[in-house]
């Protein structure tokens, strides 16, 4: 019974991925993948988004394969990004492309997102496959919702 549920969970992730383009275009272009663009150093939000993009690719693969260790490694790459983005907001280095007056809402969403990353890391530490899948779905939904509000 457990293997049926695990197979269903993996199948759900794979179906989700089947509908996503392998490298969606970004404002930075497709070549900005896997390494931060030179301008990302001056904009911590762009740096965080590039790191997040790389992390998600690794997490989706790791969750689909049931590799909790790789999930934890991927989440670890995000450590410190929230603080850098928040510092960038206070310094004026981060400007939201859309709805910039709602910066406090963005900060709250980012805080909750990072809390979910910590929950994913804990679930991976317990090798809890269903919980990793559930949280990964919530995280992806958080990305989509945030982009709908704050990205052009």
Secondary structure, DSSP 8 states (H G I E B T S, - for coil): -HHHHHHHHHHHHHHHHHTS-TT---TT-GGGTTS--GGGGT-HHHHHHHHHHHHHHHHHHHHHHT-HHHHHHHHHTTTTHHHHHHHHHHHT----SS-GGGHHHHHHHHHHHHHHHHHHHHHHHTT-HHHHHHHHHHHHHHHHHHHHHH--
